Amino acid sequence: MAHTEKEYINLSVELATSSDLRWNYDNQIRQKMASNCRSQGIGRWGDS
């Protein structure tokens, strides 16, 4: 099946957008957990 370049661009933008949103959401949760651990003195889990 032949796709036009425009269709490929639209598809990759959709994929990038949805995965970016998911990644940002995951990252926020990890940062929250990491800062909770730090404030409780548990350690530096989740830090890079």
PDB file of N, CA, C and O in Angstrom:
ATOM      1  N   MET A   1       0.849  -1.202   0.000  1.00  0.00           N
ATOM      2  CA  MET A   1       0.000   0.000   0.000  1.00  0.00           C
ATOM      3  C   MET A   1       0.880   1.246   0.000  1.00  0.00           C
ATOM      4  O   MET A   1       1.813   1.377   0.793  1.00  0.00           O
ATOM      5  N   ALA A   2       0.557   2.140  -0.900  1.00  0.00           N
ATOM      6  CA  ALA A   2       1.349   3.364  -1.012  1.00  0.00           C
ATOM      7  C   ALA A   2       0.711   4.475  -0.188  1.00  0.00           C
ATOM      8  O   ALA A   2      -0.487   4.740  -0.292  1.00  0.00           O
ATOM      9  N   HIS A   3       1.517   5.101   0.609  1.00  0.00           N
ATOM     10  CA  HIS A   3       1.064   6.256   1.382  1.00  0.00           C
ATOM     11  C   HIS A   3       1.796   7.492   0.896  1.00  0.00           C
ATOM     12  O   HIS A   3       2.957   7.424   0.493  1.00  0.00           O
ATOM     13  N   THR A   4       1.115   8.605   0.937  1.00  0.00           N
ATOM     14  CA  THR A   4       1.776   9.853   0.559  1.00  0.00           C
ATOM     15  C   THR A   4       2.655  10.322   1.710  1.00  0.00           C
ATOM     16  O   THR A   4       2.499   9.885   2.851  1.00  0.00           O
ATOM     17  N   GLU A   5       3.566  11.206   1.395  1.00  0.00           N
ATOM     18  CA  GLU A   5       4.467  11.724   2.429  1.00  0.00           C
ATOM     19  C   GLU A   5       3.666  12.444   3.505  1.00  0.00           C
ATOM     20  O   GLU A   5       4.002  12.389   4.688  1.00  0.00           O
ATOM     21  N   LYS A   6       2.600  13.119   3.079  1.00  0.00           N
ATOM     22  CA  LYS A   6       1.784  13.873   4.033  1.00  0.00           C
ATOM     23  C   LYS A   6       1.123  12.924   5.028  1.00  0.00           C
ATOM     24  O   LYS A   6       1.048  13.225   6.220  1.00  0.00           O
ATOM     25  N   GLU A   7       0.648  11.789   4.548  1.00  0.00           N
ATOM     26  CA  GLU A   7       0.018  10.827   5.451  1.00  0.00           C
ATOM     27  C   GLU A   7       1.031  10.305   6.467  1.00  0.00           C
ATOM     28  O   GLU A   7       0.715  10.131   7.644  1.00  0.00           O
ATOM     29  N   TYR A   8       2.249  10.058   5.996  1.00  0.00           N
ATOM     30  CA  TYR A   8       3.291   9.594   6.914  1.00  0.00           C
ATOM     31  C   TYR A   8       3.578  10.634   7.986  1.00  0.00           C
ATOM     32  O   TYR A   8       3.732  10.302   9.162  1.00  0.00           O
ATOM     33  N   ILE A   9       3.650  11.895   7.572  1.00  0.00           N
ATOM     34  CA  ILE A   9       3.925  12.971   8.522  1.00  0.00           C
ATOM     35  C   ILE A   9       2.800  13.061   9.551  1.00  0.00           C
ATOM     36  O   ILE A   9       3.056  13.162  10.751  1.00  0.00           O
ATOM     37  N   ASN A  10       1.558  13.024   9.079  1.00  0.00           N
ATOM     38  CA  ASN A  10       0.418  13.097   9.998  1.00  0.00           C
ATOM     39  C   ASN A  10       0.449  11.933  10.984  1.00  0.00           C
ATOM     40  O   ASN A  10       0.198  12.110  12.176  1.00  0.00           O
ATOM     41  N   LEU A  11       0.759  10.749  10.477  1.00  0.00           N
ATOM     42  CA  LEU A  11       0.784   9.565  11.324  1.00  0.00           C
ATOM     43  C   LEU A  11       1.880   9.680  12.375  1.00  0.00           C
ATOM     44  O   LEU A  11       1.659   9.385  13.550  1.00  0.00           O
ATOM     45  N   SER A  12       3.071  10.113  11.941  1.00  0.00           N
ATOM     46  CA  SER A  12       4.178  10.209  12.892  1.00  0.00           C
ATOM     47  C   SER A  12       3.919  11.299  13.921  1.00  0.00           C
ATOM     48  O   SER A  12       4.318  11.169  15.078  1.00  0.00           O
ATOM     49  N   VAL A  13       3.253  12.375  13.508  1.00  0.00           N
ATOM     50  CA  VAL A  13       2.919  13.440  14.457  1.00  0.00           C
ATOM     51  C   VAL A  13       1.928  12.918  15.485  1.00  0.00           C
ATOM     52  O   VAL A  13       2.057  13.203  16.676  1.00  0.00           O
ATOM     53  N   GLU A  14       0.936  12.152  15.029  1.00  0.00           N
ATOM     54  CA  GLU A  14      -0.048  11.585  15.958  1.00  0.00           C
ATOM     55  C   GLU A  14       0.638  10.668  16.957  1.00  0.00           C
ATOM     56  O   GLU A  14       0.393  10.757  18.160  1.00  0.00           O
ATOM     57  N   LEU A  15       1.493   9.790  16.461  1.00  0.00           N
ATOM     58  CA  LEU A  15       2.186   8.853  17.340  1.00  0.00           C
ATOM     59  C   LEU A  15       3.075   9.590  18.326  1.00  0.00           C
ATOM     60  O   LEU A  15       3.104   9.268  19.513  1.00  0.00           O
ATOM     61  N   ALA A  16       3.801  10.580  17.824  1.00  0.00           N
ATOM     62  CA  ALA A  16       4.710  11.330  18.687  1.00  0.00           C
ATOM     63  C   ALA A  16       3.928  12.069  19.766  1.00  0.00           C
ATOM     64  O   ALA A  16       4.341  12.116  20.924  1.00  0.00           O
ATOM     65  N   THR A  17       2.789  12.647  19.369  1.00  0.00           N
ATOM     66  CA  THR A  17       1.995  13.415  20.328  1.00  0.00           C
ATOM     67  C   THR A  17       1.460  12.506  21.426  1.00  0.00           C
ATOM     68  O   THR A  17       1.562  12.831  22.609  1.00  0.00           O
ATOM     69  N   SER A  18       0.889  11.364  21.039  1.00  0.00           N
ATOM     70  CA  SER A  18       0.298  10.491  22.045  1.00  0.00           C
ATOM     71  C   SER A  18       1.371   9.897  22.952  1.00  0.00           C
ATOM     72  O   SER A  18       1.162   9.779  24.160  1.00  0.00           O
ATOM     73  N   SER A  19       2.516   9.523  22.385  1.00  0.00           N
ATOM     74  CA  SER A  19       3.557   8.938  23.227  1.00  0.00           C
ATOM     75  C   SER A  19       4.210  10.006  24.101  1.00  0.00           C
ATOM     76  O   SER A  19       4.615   9.716  25.227  1.00  0.00           O
ATOM     77  N   ASP A  20       4.319  11.243  23.595  1.00  0.00           N
ATOM     78  CA  ASP A  20       4.858  12.333  24.411  1.00  0.00           C
ATOM     79  C   ASP A  20       3.959  12.589  25.610  1.00  0.00           C
ATOM     80  O   ASP A  20       4.443  12.776  26.726  1.00  0.00           O
ATOM     81  N   LEU A  21       2.638  12.598  25.377  1.00  0.00           N
ATOM     82  CA  LEU A  21       1.704  12.840  26.470  1.00  0.00           C
ATOM     83  C   LEU A  21       1.824  11.740  27.511  1.00  0.00           C
ATOM     84  O   LEU A  21       1.828  12.010  28.712  1.00  0.00           O
ATOM     85  N   ARG A  22       1.920  10.516  27.054  1.00  0.00           N
ATOM     86  CA  ARG A  22       2.023   9.398  27.981  1.00  0.00           C
ATOM     87  C   ARG A  22       3.340   9.479  28.744  1.00  0.00           C
ATOM     88  O   ARG A  22       3.387   9.230  29.948  1.00  0.00           O
ATOM     89  N   TRP A  23       4.411   9.831  28.031  1.00  0.00           N
ATOM     90  CA  TRP A  23       5.729   9.923  28.663  1.00  0.00           C
ATOM     91  C   TRP A  23       5.740  11.031  29.707  1.00  0.00           C
ATOM     92  O   TRP A  23       6.270  10.852  30.803  1.00  0.00           O
ATOM     93  N   ASN A  24       5.152  12.182  29.364  1.00  0.00           N
ATOM     94  CA  ASN A  24       5.095  13.301  30.306  1.00  0.00           C
ATOM     95  C   ASN A  24       4.322  12.904  31.552  1.00  0.00           C
ATOM     96  O   ASN A  24       4.716  13.245  32.667  1.00  0.00           O
ATOM     97  N   TYR A  25       3.214  12.178  31.366  1.00  0.00           N
ATOM     98  CA  TYR A  25       2.384  11.750  32.490  1.00  0.00           C
ATOM     99  C   TYR A  25       3.177  10.810  33.399  1.00  0.00           C
ATOM    100  O   TYR A  25       3.182  10.966  34.620  1.00  0.00           O
ATOM    101  N   ASP A  26       3.852   9.824  32.776  1.00  0.00           N
ATOM    102  CA  ASP A  26       4.676   8.895  33.547  1.00  0.00           C
ATOM    103  C   ASP A  26       5.772   9.636  34.292  1.00  0.00           C
ATOM    104  O   ASP A  26       6.065   9.341  35.450  1.00  0.00           O
ATOM    105  N   ASN A  27       6.372  10.602  33.612  1.00  0.00           N
ATOM    106  CA  ASN A  27       7.483  11.344  34.201  1.00  0.00           C
ATOM    107  C   ASN A  27       7.023  12.136  35.420  1.00  0.00           C
ATOM    108  O   ASN A  27       7.727  12.192  36.428  1.00  0.00           O
ATOM    109  N   GLN A  28       5.849  12.744  35.329  1.00  0.00           N
ATOM    110  CA  GLN A  28       5.322  13.517  36.455  1.00  0.00           C
ATOM    111  C   GLN A  28       5.097  12.615  37.658  1.00  0.00           C
ATOM    112  O   GLN A  28       5.393  12.997  38.790  1.00  0.00           O
ATOM    113  N   ILE A  29       4.574  11.417  37.415  1.00  0.00           N
ATOM    114  CA  ILE A  29       4.333  10.481  38.512  1.00  0.00           C
ATOM    115  C   ILE A  29       5.656  10.085  39.154  1.00  0.00           C
ATOM    116  O   ILE A  29       5.775  10.051  40.378  1.00  0.00           O
ATOM    117  N   ARG A  30       6.664   9.783  38.310  1.00  0.00           N
ATOM    118  CA  ARG A  30       7.966   9.384  38.847  1.00  0.00           C
ATOM    119  C   ARG A  30       8.591  10.507  39.656  1.00  0.00           C
ATOM    120  O   ARG A  30       9.168  10.277  40.719  1.00  0.00           O
ATOM    121  N   GLN A  31       8.469  11.729  39.141  1.00  0.00           N
ATOM    122  CA  GLN A  31       9.057  12.859  39.860  1.00  0.00           C
ATOM    123  C   GLN A  31       8.356  13.068  41.196  1.00  0.00           C
ATOM    124  O   GLN A  31       8.996  13.379  42.200  1.00  0.00           O
ATOM    125  N   LYS A  32       7.032  12.895  41.201  1.00  0.00           N
ATOM    126  CA  LYS A  32       6.281  13.035  42.451  1.00  0.00           C
ATOM    127  C   LYS A  32       6.733  11.982  43.456  1.00  0.00           C
ATOM    128  O   LYS A  32       6.970  12.286  44.625  1.00  0.00           O
ATOM    129  N   MET A  33       6.849  10.738  42.987  1.00  0.00           N
ATOM    130  CA  MET A  33       7.268   9.661  43.875  1.00  0.00           C
ATOM    131  C   MET A  33       8.677   9.919  44.389  1.00  0.00           C
ATOM    132  O   MET A  33       8.970   9.696  45.564  1.00  0.00           O
ATOM    133  N   ALA A  34       9.549  10.392  43.498  1.00  0.00           N
ATOM    134  CA  ALA A  34      10.940  10.638  43.886  1.00  0.00           C
ATOM    135  C   ALA A  34      11.017  11.751  44.919  1.00  0.00           C
ATOM    136  O   ALA A  34      11.775  11.654  45.884  1.00  0.00           O
ATOM    137  N   SER A  35      10.238  12.806  44.722  1.00  0.00           N
ATOM    138  CA  SER A  35      10.291  13.921  45.671  1.00  0.00           C
ATOM    139  C   SER A  35       9.659  13.509  46.999  1.00  0.00           C
ATOM    140  O   SER A  35      10.089  13.975  48.054  1.00  0.00           O
ATOM    141  N   ASN A  36       8.647  12.646  46.964  1.00  0.00           N
ATOM    142  CA  ASN A  36       8.062  12.138  48.207  1.00  0.00           C
ATOM    143  C   ASN A  36       9.097  11.338  48.982  1.00  0.00           C
ATOM    144  O   ASN A  36       9.228  11.481  50.198  1.00  0.00           O
ATOM    145  N   CYS A  37       9.834  10.488  48.259  1.00  0.00           N
ATOM    146  CA  CYS A  37      10.869   9.678  48.903  1.00  0.00           C
ATOM    147  C   CYS A  37      11.929  10.575  49.515  1.00  0.00           C
ATOM    148  O   CYS A  37      12.371  10.342  50.640  1.00  0.00           O
ATOM    149  N   ARG A  38      12.336  11.598  48.782  1.00  0.00           N
ATOM    150  CA  ARG A  38      13.371  12.508  49.283  1.00  0.00           C
ATOM    151  C   ARG A  38      12.898  13.214  50.546  1.00  0.00           C
ATOM    152  O   ARG A  38      13.642  13.324  51.521  1.00  0.00           O
ATOM    153  N   SER A  39      11.651  13.695  50.523  1.00  0.00           N
ATOM    154  CA  SER A  39      11.157  14.460  51.673  1.00  0.00           C
ATOM    155  C   SER A  39      11.012  13.561  52.899  1.00  0.00           C
ATOM    156  O   SER A  39      11.070  14.042  54.031  1.00  0.00           O
ATOM    157  N   GLN A  40      10.824  12.259  52.680  1.00  0.00           N
ATOM    158  CA  GLN A  40      10.708  11.332  53.801  1.00  0.00           C
ATOM    159  C   GLN A  40      12.060  10.744  54.188  1.00  0.00           C
ATOM    160  O   GLN A  40      12.159   9.966  55.137  1.00  0.00           O
ATOM    161  N   GLY A  41      13.105  11.124  53.443  1.00  0.00           N
ATOM    162  CA  GLY A  41      14.441  10.639  53.763  1.00  0.00           C
ATOM    163  C   GLY A  41      14.662   9.190  53.376  1.00  0.00           C
ATOM    164  O   GLY A  41      15.532   8.527  53.940  1.00  0.00           O
ATOM    165  N   ILE A  42      13.890   8.688  52.426  1.00  0.00           N
ATOM    166  CA  ILE A  42      14.024   7.284  52.033  1.00  0.00           C
ATOM    167  C   ILE A  42      15.242   7.097  51.136  1.00  0.00           C
ATOM    168  O   ILE A  42      15.851   6.027  51.129  1.00  0.00           O
ATOM    169  N   GLY A  43      15.596   8.124  50.388  1.00  0.00           N
ATOM    170  CA  GLY A  43      16.748   8.001  49.505  1.00  0.00           C
ATOM    171  C   GLY A  43      16.510   8.743  48.210  1.00  0.00           C
ATOM    172  O   GLY A  43      15.612   9.580  48.116  1.00  0.00           O
ATOM    173  N   ARG A  44      17.316   8.432  47.214  1.00  0.00           N
ATOM    174  CA  ARG A  44      17.273   9.187  45.968  1.00  0.00           C
ATOM    175  C   ARG A  44      16.766   8.311  44.832  1.00  0.00           C
ATOM    176  O   ARG A  44      17.276   8.404  43.716  1.00  0.00           O
ATOM    177  N   TRP A  45      15.788   7.476  45.085  1.00  0.00           N
ATOM    178  CA  TRP A  45      15.236   6.626  44.034  1.00  0.00           C
ATOM    179  C   TRP A  45      14.556   7.485  42.982  1.00  0.00           C
ATOM    180  O   TRP A  45      13.827   8.421  43.311  1.00  0.00           O
ATOM    181  N   GLY A  46      14.797   7.165  41.710  1.00  0.00           N
ATOM    182  CA  GLY A  46      14.148   7.890  40.630  1.00  0.00           C
ATOM    183  C   GLY A  46      14.951   9.065  40.133  1.00  0.00           C
ATOM    184  O   GLY A  46      14.569   9.694  39.147  1.00  0.00           O
ATOM    185  N   ASP A  47      16.053   9.382  40.786  1.00  0.00           N
ATOM    186  CA  ASP A  47      16.897  10.478  40.318  1.00  0.00           C
ATOM    187  C   ASP A  47      17.802   9.991  39.204  1.00  0.00           C
ATOM    188  O   ASP A  47      18.172   8.817  39.163  1.00  0.00           O
ATOM    189  N   SER A  48      18.159  10.890  38.303  1.00  0.00           N
ATOM    190  CA  SER A  48      19.074  10.522  37.234  1.00  0.00           C
ATOM    191  C   SER A  48      20.323  11.383  37.323  1.00  0.00           C
ATOM    192  O   SER A  48      21.234  11.236  36.508  1.00  0.00           O
TER     193      SER A  48
END
